[in-house]
């Protein structure tokens, strides 16, 4: 079985086109797990385009090692670089930044984030979508986007999908790559998605956070001027307990909580129309009232939501007249009201 020592030894033997080796200081980190190899090289932003052939060559060289199932080599900025940029300059071209969060996984947070973003775009806003879930990026699949982004100079160009400008670490690495990174690497990757992407001027950016209340949530809360947070929960008590922690975290770092969304609120049988409250119902509304934050709406548990997410055709835009799409549109309108914006008549993108 391949291990870190063998990978580092191979890196030490690697030679560039001019016959030189990689300086030890350039190797930021090496992670190896179950045959999956991930290497981060510290490179100044201005040097990245020039050194990309080196990165690709090392990636091919490591992939040829016996026992390696997949090898990924990425550039990461010097660790001191992110701290030098004041929060006010990060995504300063974006008028409003909304973080979509959940206290725990499995509540459909990314589904809500994607459909909220396309619903806002359908209301006539220019919208960006940033996948901050570095360990579990799902946006490429949910948006139906494949392939790596183009580059302008040394910056990635956001992917155009469903009226959005979107980017995810999943657009840069293979879909089956496990991100076995330590915290500093993850935070560096996240900063690159904000600073090394050619984001245009936008009315709104929706950020899909990973579940929980860890480093990424705290870093974004401290480094960005967030307009507010949307917390997603299902109705049952155990999910609401974690949602409560999420609300508490944002309140502690002084980020306004725009409200709570109850996802998987109820199920209606597509054959007989019988309504079943599988996870209970109304828990998020009651919790929002109890802790004094707005309730943004409820989204039903429907097969079509799962099917369109898997197909890369978000239901809020591919089936705009459906029950689920109308629920997401209602959530978007509630979010806009909390932001102080008015609903506008905008273009809709529809799959015939």
RODO-2510 file (C-alpha; in nm, 4 decimals, decimal comma):
residues 352
     n   res          X          Y          Z
     1     x     0,0000     0,0000     0,0000
     2     x     0,1317     0,3436    -0,0950
     3     x     0,2162     0,5741     0,1958
     4     x     0,3226     0,9345     0,2518
     5     x     0,6916     0,8479     0,2756
     6     x     0,6854     0,6795    -0,0675
     7     x     0,5054     0,9782    -0,2204
     8     x     0,7528     1,2235    -0,0711
     9     x     1,0392     1,0091    -0,1988
    10     x     0,8901     1,0162    -0,5493
    11     x     0,8483     1,3938    -0,5294
    12     x     1,2142     1,4176    -0,4308
    13     x     1,3092     1,2235    -0,7461
    14     x     1,0872     1,4311    -0,9753
    15     x     1,2697     1,6484    -1,2256
    16     x     1,1367     1,9507    -1,4100
    17     x     1,1877     2,0160    -1,7802
    18     x     1,5196     2,1889    -1,7104
    19     x     1,6429     1,9008    -1,4959
    20     x     1,5909     2,0667    -1,1605
    21     x     1,4032     1,9279    -0,8637
    22     x     1,1256     2,0750    -0,6522
    23     x     1,2468     2,2933    -0,3638
    24     x     1,1446     2,1422    -0,0302
    25     x     0,9867     2,4747     0,0711
    26     x     0,7472     2,4457    -0,2222
    27     x     0,5814     2,1325    -0,0798
    28     x     0,3003     2,2602     0,1417
    29     x     0,1470     1,9230     0,2291
    30     x     0,1128     1,5617     0,1229
    31     x    -0,1901     1,3498     0,2075
    32     x    -0,2304     0,9801     0,1266
    33     x    -0,5308     0,7642     0,2022
    34     x    -0,6496     0,4404     0,0450
    35     x    -0,4428     0,4961    -0,2680
    36     x    -0,5619     0,8548    -0,3134
    37     x    -0,2776     1,1064    -0,3179
    38     x    -0,3185     1,4813    -0,2778
    39     x    -0,0272     1,7217    -0,2872
    40     x    -0,0363     2,0978    -0,2363
    41     x     0,2470     2,3126    -0,3694
    42     x     0,3004     2,6628    -0,2365
    43     x     0,3141     2,8994    -0,5326
    44     x     0,2773     3,2759    -0,5605
    45     x    -0,0370     3,3698    -0,7497
    46     x     0,1592     3,5416    -1,0274
    47     x     0,3684     3,2284    -1,0889
    48     x     0,0803     2,9805    -1,1111
    49     x     0,0238     2,9942    -1,4918
    50     x     0,3954     2,9548    -1,5632
    51     x     0,4304     2,6600    -1,3256
    52     x     0,1139     2,4755    -1,4303
    53     x     0,3050     2,2403    -1,6670
    54     x     0,5187     2,1431    -1,3665
    55     x     0,2050     2,0723    -1,1636
    56     x     0,0596     1,8568    -1,4398
    57     x     0,3875     1,6692    -1,4837
    58     x     0,4140     1,5896    -1,1141
    59     x     0,0498     1,4795    -1,1106
    60     x     0,1147     1,2351    -1,3957
    61     x     0,4336     1,1116    -1,2309
    62     x     0,2588     1,0401    -0,9003
    63     x    -0,0366     0,8768    -1,0746
    64     x     0,2063     0,6254    -1,2267
    65     x     0,3223     0,5066    -0,8840
    66     x     0,2227     0,1527    -0,7958
    67     x    -0,0688     0,1523    -0,5532
    68     x    -0,1924     0,5001    -0,6473
    69     x    -0,5591     0,5081    -0,7517
    70     x    -0,5792     0,8823    -0,8074
    71     x    -0,3290     1,1683    -0,7756
    72     x    -0,4119     1,5377    -0,7516
    73     x    -0,1586     1,8192    -0,7337
    74     x    -0,2901     2,1647    -0,6518
    75     x    -0,1363     2,5066    -0,6045
    76     x    -0,1970     2,6828    -0,2777
    77     x    -0,1078     3,0404    -0,1924
    78     x     0,1594     3,1084     0,0704
    79     x    -0,0020     3,0754     0,4130
    80     x     0,0565     3,4367     0,5081
    81     x    -0,1192     3,5699     0,1992
    82     x    -0,4837     3,5324     0,3051
    83     x    -0,4304     3,7186     0,6316
    84     x    -0,3007     4,0218     0,4443
    85     x    -0,6297     4,0894     0,2685
    86     x    -0,8730     4,2853     0,4854
    87     x    -1,2269     4,1502     0,5012
    88     x    -1,3667     4,4537     0,3214
    89     x    -1,1753     4,3642     0,0016
    90     x    -1,2953     4,0038    -0,0185
    91     x    -1,5809     3,9782    -0,2702
    92     x    -1,6236     4,3524    -0,2476
    93     x    -1,7942     4,3503    -0,5892
    94     x    -2,0858     4,1499    -0,4426
    95     x    -2,3705     4,3541    -0,2937
    96     x    -2,5111     4,0838    -0,0649
    97     x    -2,3585     3,7572     0,0583
    98     x    -2,5844     3,4867     0,2010
    99     x    -2,4465     3,1841     0,3839
   100     x    -2,6633     2,8709     0,3720
   101     x    -2,5831     2,6520     0,6715
   102     x    -2,7017     2,3550     0,8726
   103     x    -2,6099     2,2251     1,2135
   104     x    -2,5795     1,8707     1,0787
   105     x    -2,5515     1,6829     0,7518
   106     x    -2,8338     1,5084     0,5709
   107     x    -3,0941     1,7840     0,5922
   108     x    -3,0739     1,8890     0,2254
   109     x    -2,8738     2,2061     0,2775
   110     x    -2,7034     2,1974    -0,0638
   111     x    -3,0364     2,1299    -0,2363
   112     x    -3,1805     2,4366    -0,0656
   113     x    -2,8725     2,6462    -0,1496
   114     x    -2,8851     2,5577    -0,5204
   115     x    -3,2586     2,6110    -0,5562
   116     x    -3,2464     2,9317    -0,3522
   117     x    -2,9747     3,0642    -0,5842
   118     x    -3,1605     2,9831    -0,9065
   119     x    -3,4833     3,1183    -0,7576
   120     x    -3,3117     3,4492    -0,6814
   121     x    -3,1750     3,4560    -1,0357
   122     x    -3,5263     3,3931    -1,1679
   123     x    -3,6312     3,7043    -0,9780
   124     x    -3,4003     3,9105    -1,1972
   125     x    -3,0931     3,9271    -0,9727
   126     x    -2,7371     3,8534    -1,0801
   127     x    -2,6382     3,5634    -0,8569
   128     x    -2,3213     3,3728    -0,7755
   129     x    -2,3003     3,0352    -0,6037
   130     x    -1,9874     2,9341    -0,4132
   131     x    -1,9465     2,5799    -0,2819
   132     x    -1,7582     2,6128     0,0481
   133     x    -1,8013     2,2453     0,1318
   134     x    -1,4451     2,1475     0,0430
   135     x    -1,4714     1,7937     0,1809
   136     x    -1,8039     1,7145     0,0143
   137     x    -1,8490     1,9311    -0,2973
   138     x    -2,1821     1,8526    -0,4607
   139     x    -2,2570     2,1559    -0,6757
   140     x    -2,1027     2,0259    -1,0021
   141     x    -2,3401     1,7280    -0,9945
   142     x    -2,6411     1,9309    -0,8814
   143     x    -2,5839     2,1971    -1,1486
   144     x    -2,5030     1,9489    -1,4237
   145     x    -2,1633     2,1053    -1,4880
   146     x    -1,8583     1,9028    -1,5826
   147     x    -1,5014     1,9848    -1,6745
   148     x    -1,2581     2,2364    -1,5396
   149     x    -1,3226     2,6128    -1,5543
   150     x    -1,1479     2,8361    -1,8049
   151     x    -0,8868     3,0815    -1,6881
   152     x    -0,8369     3,4519    -1,7496
   153     x    -0,4788     3,5339    -1,6615
   154     x    -0,4206     3,3583    -1,3306
   155     x    -0,7864     3,3440    -1,2247
   156     x    -1,0521     3,0802    -1,2748
   157     x    -1,3644     3,1812    -1,4634
   158     x    -1,6881     3,0892    -1,2810
   159     x    -1,9030     2,8255    -1,4486
   160     x    -2,2251     2,9505    -1,6135
   161     x    -2,5179     2,7330    -1,5085
   162     x    -2,8911     2,8046    -1,4836
   163     x    -2,8406     3,1797    -1,4787
   164     x    -2,5726     3,1562    -1,2070
   165     x    -2,1995     3,2144    -1,1843
   166     x    -2,0783     2,9150    -0,9846
   167     x    -1,7559     2,7570    -0,8614
   168     x    -1,6673     2,4560    -0,6493
   169     x    -1,3524     2,2646    -0,5611
   170     x    -1,5392     1,9884    -0,7442
   171     x    -1,4836     2,1820    -1,0672
   172     x    -1,1075     2,1554    -1,0147
   173     x    -1,0580     1,7985    -0,8891
   174     x    -1,2069     1,4691    -1,0058
   175     x    -1,5523     1,3854    -0,8711
   176     x    -1,4326     1,0726    -0,6899
   177     x    -1,1354     1,2429    -0,5255
   178     x    -1,1456     1,2355    -0,1465
   179     x    -1,0236     1,5630     0,0015
   180     x    -0,8095     1,4237     0,2827
   181     x    -0,6755     1,7630     0,3818
   182     x    -0,5934     1,9144     0,7159
   183     x    -0,7573     2,2393     0,8246
   184     x    -0,4988     2,4877     0,6884
   185     x    -0,5152     2,3347     0,3395
   186     x    -0,8938     2,3510     0,3409
   187     x    -0,8941     2,7158     0,4468
   188     x    -0,6353     2,8015     0,1811
   189     x    -0,8481     2,6305    -0,0847
   190     x    -1,1532     2,8230     0,0325
   191     x    -0,9676     3,1544     0,0186
   192     x    -0,8602     3,0735    -0,3358
   193     x    -1,2214     3,0179    -0,4389
   194     x    -1,2894     3,3732    -0,3264
   195     x    -0,9712     3,5550    -0,4301
   196     x    -0,8470     3,3593    -0,7326
   197     x    -1,1778     3,3355    -0,9174
   198     x    -1,2811     3,6087    -1,1606
   199     x    -1,6093     3,6894    -0,9877
   200     x    -1,8060     3,9623    -1,1663
   201     x    -2,0152     4,2289    -0,9947
   202     x    -2,3152     4,0471    -0,8460
   203     x    -2,6344     4,1373    -0,6647
   204     x    -2,6155     3,8277    -0,4443
   205     x    -2,3742     3,5473    -0,3720
   206     x    -2,5064     3,2307    -0,2079
   207     x    -2,2412     3,0330    -0,0198
   208     x    -2,3143     2,6666     0,0475
   209     x    -2,1372     2,5970     0,3771
   210     x    -2,0382     2,2527     0,5024
   211     x    -2,2529     2,1182     0,7866
   212     x    -2,1589     2,2011     1,1433
   213     x    -1,9930     2,4945     1,3157
   214     x    -1,6244     2,4534     1,2401
   215     x    -1,3304     2,6405     1,0909
   216     x    -1,4865     2,7209     0,7543
   217     x    -1,7981     2,8724     0,9075
   218     x    -1,5965     3,0820     1,1505
   219     x    -1,3456     3,1926     0,8876
   220     x    -1,6139     3,3097     0,6456
   221     x    -1,8030     3,4848     0,9235
   222     x    -1,4895     3,6725     1,0229
   223     x    -1,3392     3,7388     0,6797
   224     x    -1,6505     3,8313     0,4813
   225     x    -1,9130     4,0937     0,5383
   226     x    -2,2027     3,8494     0,5362
   227     x    -2,5455     3,9962     0,4759
   228     x    -2,6943     3,7095     0,6705
   229     x    -2,7311     3,3359     0,7155
   230     x    -3,0060     3,0931     0,6192
   231     x    -3,0197     2,7853     0,8435
   232     x    -3,1696     2,4650     0,7008
   233     x    -3,3273     2,1987     0,9191
   234     x    -3,5715     1,9118     0,8993
   235     x    -3,8659     1,9079     1,1424
   236     x    -3,7500     1,6429     1,3896
   237     x    -3,6082     1,7374     1,7293
   238     x    -3,2554     1,6042     1,6732
   239     x    -3,2094     1,8157     1,3591
   240     x    -3,3574     2,1209     1,5293
   241     x    -3,1124     2,0817     1,8161
   242     x    -2,8226     2,1111     1,5708
   243     x    -2,9925     2,3950     1,3837
   244     x    -3,0166     2,5806     1,7139
   245     x    -2,6388     2,5498     1,7486
   246     x    -2,5958     2,6899     1,3993
   247     x    -2,8122     2,9903     1,4783
   248     x    -2,6194     3,0415     1,8020
   249     x    -2,2863     3,0373     1,6182
   250     x    -2,3932     3,3099     1,3756
   251     x    -2,5300     3,5178     1,6584
   252     x    -2,2005     3,4862     1,8466
   253     x    -2,0012     3,6142     1,5471
   254     x    -2,2587     3,8898     1,4860
   255     x    -2,3928     3,7618     1,1537
   256     x    -2,7652     3,8321     1,1086
   257     x    -2,9773     3,5182     1,0818
   258     x    -3,2170     3,5749     0,7929
   259     x    -3,4235     3,2782     0,9039
   260     x    -3,4795     2,9035     0,9177
   261     x    -3,6035     2,6803     0,6341
   262     x    -3,7863     2,3566     0,7129
   263     x    -3,6790     2,1067     0,4477
   264     x    -3,8455     1,7643     0,3987
   265     x    -4,1407     1,9181     0,5766
   266     x    -4,3953     1,6619     0,4577
   267     x    -4,4434     1,3966     0,1913
   268     x    -4,7358     1,3678    -0,0486
   269     x    -4,7808     1,0328    -0,2176
   270     x    -4,7609     1,0909    -0,5964
   271     x    -5,0185     0,8164    -0,6536
   272     x    -5,2924     0,8808    -0,3977
   273     x    -5,2052     1,2301    -0,2750
   274     x    -5,1982     1,1237     0,0910
   275     x    -4,9869     1,3571     0,3015
   276     x    -4,7451     1,1965     0,5499
   277     x    -4,5285     1,3926     0,7904
   278     x    -4,2350     1,1518     0,7935
   279     x    -4,0072     1,3662     1,0095
   280     x    -4,2847     1,5500     1,1884
   281     x    -4,4000     1,8928     1,0767
   282     x    -4,3785     2,2494     1,1976
   283     x    -4,0773     2,1984     1,4204
   284     x    -3,8638     2,4576     1,2411
   285     x    -4,1430     2,7161     1,2490
   286     x    -4,1871     2,6603     1,6229
   287     x    -3,8119     2,6734     1,6824
   288     x    -3,7797     2,9969     1,4841
   289     x    -4,0530     3,1542     1,6957
   290     x    -3,8922     3,0257     2,0157
   291     x    -3,5490     3,1739     1,9449
   292     x    -3,6801     3,4874     1,7757
   293     x    -3,5641     3,4470     1,4146
   294     x    -3,7764     3,4564     1,0972
   295     x    -3,9290     3,1407     0,9513
   296     x    -3,8587     3,1410     0,5766
   297     x    -4,0824     2,8592     0,4633
   298     x    -4,1202     2,4842     0,4259
   299     x    -4,0137     2,2596     0,1397
   300     x    -4,1846     1,9223     0,0882
   301     x    -4,0098     1,5873     0,0541
   302     x    -4,0744     1,4928    -0,3084
   303     x    -3,9054     1,2445    -0,5432
   304     x    -3,8805     1,5131    -0,8121
   305     x    -3,6458     1,7216    -0,5968
   306     x    -3,4043     1,4305    -0,5645
   307     x    -3,4398     1,3355    -0,9312
   308     x    -3,3702     1,6847    -1,0636
   309     x    -3,0774     1,7316    -0,8239
   310     x    -2,9183     1,4065    -0,9420
   311     x    -2,9831     1,5061    -1,3042
   312     x    -2,8218     1,8487    -1,2639
   313     x    -3,1463     2,0324    -1,3416
   314     x    -3,2552     2,2170    -1,0224
   315     x    -3,6301     2,1876    -0,9845
   316     x    -3,6826     2,5570    -0,9125
   317     x    -3,5825     2,6341    -1,2685
   318     x    -3,6488     2,3118    -1,4625
   319     x    -4,0085     2,2740    -1,3373
   320     x    -4,1040     2,6245    -1,2183
   321     x    -4,4742     2,5473    -1,1806
   322     x    -4,4254     2,2434    -0,9575
   323     x    -4,5113     2,2354    -0,5892
   324     x    -4,1460     2,2069    -0,4932
   325     x    -4,0359     2,4936    -0,7182
   326     x    -4,3060     2,7210    -0,5790
   327     x    -4,1881     2,6343    -0,2270
   328     x    -3,8299     2,7316    -0,3146
   329     x    -3,9520     3,0505    -0,4823
   330     x    -4,1433     3,1389    -0,1647
   331     x    -3,8257     3,0874     0,0386
   332     x    -3,6348     3,3130    -0,2033
   333     x    -3,8994     3,5842    -0,1697
   334     x    -3,8821     3,5589     0,2100
   335     x    -3,5026     3,5888     0,1968
   336     x    -3,5300     3,8965    -0,0256
   337     x    -3,7721     4,0557     0,2195
   338     x    -3,5308     3,9925     0,5054
   339     x    -3,2535     4,1505     0,2978
   340     x    -3,4728     4,4539     0,2361
   341     x    -3,5083     4,3879    -0,1354
   342     x    -3,8201     4,3857    -0,3454
   343     x    -3,9233     4,1084    -0,5796
   344     x    -3,8447     4,1988    -0,9385
   345     x    -3,9743     4,0603    -1,2634
   346     x    -3,6840     3,8750    -1,4191
   347     x    -3,6219     3,6166    -1,6885
   348     x    -3,6942     3,2536    -1,6149
   349     x    -3,4996     2,9619    -1,7583
   350     x    -3,7293     2,6700    -1,8338
   351     x    -3,6639     2,3226    -1,9702
   352     x    -3,9361     2,2279    -2,2138
***
